[in-house]
Amino acid sequence: MKKGIYFLLLTSLSVSSQIKLVLKESTTGKPIPYAGIWSLNSDYAVTSNEKGQVIIGDEFTNDEFVSFTTGYESSPFKINKKTKDIFLSKSVIKTIPCDRTNEKLVYKNSKEEDRLKKVTSASGTILKAYLINCDDCNENSFLSKIRIGAIKNSEKNIIYKFRVFENKENKPGKEITQEPIIITVNHSILPFSSTNQNKVKFTDNDFFDIRQYNLQVTNKGFFVAFEILSLPENAFTISHEGKEYKTTEPGFNTVNFDGLIYRYTKGNWELKSENKMAPTMEIYIVK
């Protein structure tokens, strides 16, 4: 494989005017931060900020939308220039506390995590899910810790969401994650270069302990998903061959992936059949 950094560059949309909304809990009225909403009519998607505020381009006023975010029911809604608030109902799913201690590595897709291989970035709110087979899992298995090859091209604080879904006939099913798992990216590539060959050393400090979220998985396997958040602080501009392109951080240190990959778009999971790359990952369970 030719080494280097490659970027998925998407053309940004021109916005004539904007509609500002706030996503709120239906019972308390509290704002919902870092929630993604997707158009059901196009590939357009946006993320609410830490105050639950979201800005939608005026050209999408006639679109129907759906909020698909951890811990809340998904239901379609429409907006207009007079819309100020969107109310979401919390989902209620009982979880079993994780009290296991026997930890085991169940997935690792890179043997050289200290070497920068191929970094992919995208533009906008993106949610992709990857099927992880788990023959070692049983009815008493819980996810315990993860390490993800996420990388940023700036000194800003960059965050993304980690989500987990059941495997329902080889497609993402019910979400196992019941509260948002926000991960902060620690590693930077500075200065940025399209041919940067810097080494990025992933250490034990990059493991993220997720036992407190009680993520129960089975031998049917499960989907891990990464949601890139289209927030102002996650924005990054790339100069390439004399042109500038807007991307959304983080980028991911990626390798070829033989399993199933889905992307959430227009209110559904869409199977990817080309450019099957996945972030480098280590996933542990306890049982």
C-alpha positions in Angstrom: 0.0 0.0 0.0 1.3 3.4 -0.9 1.9 5.3 2.3 0.7 8.8 2.8 -2.3 10.9 3.8 -5.4 10.9 1.7 -8.6 12.9 2.2 -12.2 12.4 1.2 -12.9 16.0 0.1 -16.5 17.0 -0.1 -17.7 20.2 -1.7 -19.2 22.5 0.9 -22.8 23.9 0.4 -23.4 27.5 -0.2 -25.9 28.9 2.3 -28.0 32.0 1.5 -29.6 32.2 4.9 -30.0 30.0 8.0 -32.6 28.7 10.3 -31.5 28.4 14.0 -33.1 25.8 16.2 -32.6 24.3 19.7 -33.0 20.6 20.3 -34.6 20.0 23.7 -35.8 17.1 25.9 -39.6 16.9 25.7 -40.1 16.5 29.5 -37.6 18.8 31.0 -37.0 21.3 28.2 -33.2 20.9 28.7 -31.1 21.4 25.6 -29.6 18.3 24.0 -25.9 18.8 23.0 -24.0 17.0 20.2 -27.1 15.5 18.6 -27.1 14.7 14.9 -30.0 15.4 12.7 -30.3 14.1 9.1 -32.3 15.1 6.1 -34.6 12.4 4.8 -34.4 14.0 1.3 -30.6 14.4 0.8 -27.2 13.7 2.3 -27.4 16.9 4.4 -26.7 16.4 8.2 -25.8 18.7 11.0 -24.9 18.5 14.7 -26.2 20.6 17.7 -23.5 22.4 19.7 -23.0 22.1 23.5 -26.1 24.4 24.0 -28.3 22.2 21.8 -28.3 24.9 19.1 -28.3 23.8 15.5 -28.1 25.8 12.3 -29.8 24.6 9.1 -29.4 26.1 5.7 -32.5 27.9 4.3 -32.4 25.8 1.1 -33.4 22.8 3.2 -36.5 24.3 4.6 -38.7 21.9 2.7 -36.8 18.8 3.7 -38.1 16.4 6.3 -35.6 15.6 9.1 -34.9 12.9 11.7 -32.8 13.1 14.8 -30.8 10.0 15.4 -28.9 10.5 18.6 -28.0 8.3 21.6 -30.6 8.1 24.3 -33.6 9.6 22.4 -36.4 8.2 20.2 -36.0 8.9 16.5 -39.0 10.4 14.7 -39.3 12.5 11.6 -40.1 16.2 11.8 -40.4 19.3 9.5 -39.2 22.8 10.0 -39.9 26.3 8.7 -38.6 29.7 9.3 -40.8 30.1 12.4 -39.5 26.9 14.0 -37.5 27.6 17.2 -37.4 24.3 19.2 -37.4 20.6 18.4 -38.4 18.4 21.2 -37.1 14.8 21.5 -38.4 12.0 23.8 -35.9 10.0 25.8 -35.7 6.3 25.0 -36.1 3.9 27.9 -34.2 0.6 27.8 -33.2 -1.4 30.9 -29.5 -2.2 31.2 -27.7 -4.7 33.3 -24.9 -3.4 35.5 -21.4 -4.6 34.4 -19.8 -6.4 37.4 -17.3 -8.7 35.4 -13.6 -8.5 35.7 -12.2 -11.1 33.3 -10.9 -9.0 30.5 -10.2 -10.2 27.0 -9.1 -8.6 23.7 -11.7 -9.5 21.0 -10.7 -7.3 18.1 -7.5 -5.6 16.8 -6.9 -4.6 13.2 -3.5 -3.0 13.3 -0.1 -4.4 14.2 1.8 -1.1 13.7 -0.3 1.5 15.5 2.8 3.6 16.0 3.0 4.2 12.3 0.9 6.7 10.4 -0.5 4.8 7.4 -3.6 6.3 5.7 -5.6 9.0 7.3 -9.1 9.7 6.0 -11.1 12.8 6.8 -14.6 13.9 5.7 -16.8 17.0 5.7 -20.0 17.4 7.8 -21.8 15.2 10.2 -20.8 11.6 9.4 -22.0 8.4 11.2 -20.4 5.0 10.1 -20.8 1.6 11.7 -18.4 -1.4 11.5 -19.4 -5.0 12.3 -17.2 -6.7 14.9 -17.6 -10.4 15.2 -17.2 -11.8 18.8 -17.1 -15.5 19.1 -15.7 -15.1 22.6 -18.8 -13.1 23.7 -21.7 -14.7 25.7 -24.8 -13.4 27.5 -22.6 -12.1 30.3 -20.2 -10.1 28.1 -19.7 -6.3 28.3 -17.4 -3.9 26.4 -14.7 -2.8 28.8 -12.2 -0.6 26.9 -11.4 0.7 23.4 -8.5 2.4 21.7 -9.2 4.2 18.4 -6.7 5.7 15.9 -8.2 9.2 15.9 -5.9 12.0 14.8 -6.4 15.8 14.5 -4.6 18.3 12.3 -4.8 21.2 14.7 -4.1 22.2 18.3 -7.8 22.7 19.1 -9.8 20.3 21.3 -11.5 17.9 18.9 -14.3 15.5 20.0 -16.4 12.8 18.4 -19.0 10.3 19.6 -18.6 6.5 20.0 -21.8 4.4 19.6 -22.6 0.7 19.7 -25.5 -1.1 18.0 -26.8 -4.6 18.0 -26.1 -6.9 15.0 -29.5 -7.5 13.5 -29.2 -9.8 10.5 -25.8 -8.2 9.6 -27.2 -4.7 9.8 -27.1 -2.1 12.7 -30.1 -2.7 14.9 -31.1 -1.3 18.3 -28.6 1.0 19.8 -26.8 -0.5 22.9 -25.4 2.9 23.9 -27.9 4.7 26.2 -26.0 7.8 27.0 -23.5 9.8 24.9 -19.9 8.7 24.9 -17.8 11.7 23.9 -14.2 11.0 23.1 -11.5 13.7 23.0 -8.7 13.3 20.4 -5.2 13.5 21.9 -2.9 13.1 18.9 -2.0 15.9 16.4 -0.2 15.9 13.1 1.7 19.2 13.1 2.6 20.8 10.8 0.0 19.4 8.4 1.2 18.1 5.0 -0.4 15.9 2.4 2.7 13.8 2.4 3.3 13.9 6.1 5.0 10.7 7.3 5.1 11.6 11.0 4.9 8.7 13.5 2.0 8.7 15.9 2.6 6.6 19.0 -0.6 5.2 20.5 0.0 4.2 24.1 -2.0 2.7 27.0 -3.0 6.3 27.9 -5.2 6.3 24.7 -7.4 3.5 26.0 -10.9 4.7 26.9 -12.6 2.8 29.8 -16.3 2.2 28.9 -17.3 -0.3 31.6 -19.5 2.3 33.3 -21.8 2.5 30.3 -22.9 -1.2 30.7 -22.6 -2.1 27.0 -23.8 -5.7 26.9 -22.8 -7.6 23.7 -23.4 -11.2 22.5 -21.8 -13.8 20.2 -23.9 -12.4 17.4 -21.4 -9.6 17.2 -22.0 -5.9 17.3 -21.5 -2.7 15.4 -19.2 0.0 16.7 -19.9 3.4 15.2 -18.1 6.7 15.1 -20.0 10.0 14.7 -18.1 13.0 13.4 -19.7 16.1 14.7 -20.0 19.2 12.4 -19.1 21.7 15.1 -17.2 25.0 14.5 -14.3 23.8 16.7 -14.0 20.6 14.6 -13.7 22.5 11.4 -10.4 22.4 9.5 -9.3 23.8 6.1 -7.0 21.8 3.9 -4.9 23.4 1.1 -4.4 20.9 -1.7 -3.0 21.7 -5.2 -3.7 25.4 -4.8 -7.3 24.9 -3.6 -8.8 25.0 -0.1 -11.3 22.4 1.2 -13.2 22.3 4.4 -13.2 19.1 6.4 -14.5 18.1 9.8 -12.1 16.7 12.4 -11.0 14.2 13.5 -9.3 12.1 10.9 -8.7 8.4 11.5 -5.7 6.3 11.0 -7.3 3.6 8.8 -6.6 0.2 7.4 -8.4 -2.2 5.0 -11.5 -3.7 6.5 -13.0 -7.0 5.4 -16.2 -6.8 7.4 -19.5 -4.9 6.8 -19.5 -1.1 6.9 -22.7 1.0 7.0 -23.2 4.7 6.7 -26.3 6.4 8.2 -28.0 8.6 5.6 -31.5 9.8 4.8 -32.8 8.1 7.9 -31.5 4.6 7.0 -28.3 2.5 7.2 -26.6 2.2 3.8 -24.2 -0.6 3.1 -20.8 0.5 1.8 -19.3 -1.7 -0.9 -16.3 0.4 -2.0 -13.3 2.1 -0.3 -13.7 -0.2 2.7 -11.4 1.3 5.3 -11.9 1.3 9.1 -10.2 3.2 11.9 -7.5 1.2 13.7 -9.2 -0.2 16.8 -8.6 -2.4 19.8 -11.7 -3.6 21.6 -11.8 -5.4 24.9 -14.7 -7.2 26.7 -15.2 -8.5 30.2 -17.2 -11.6 31.0 
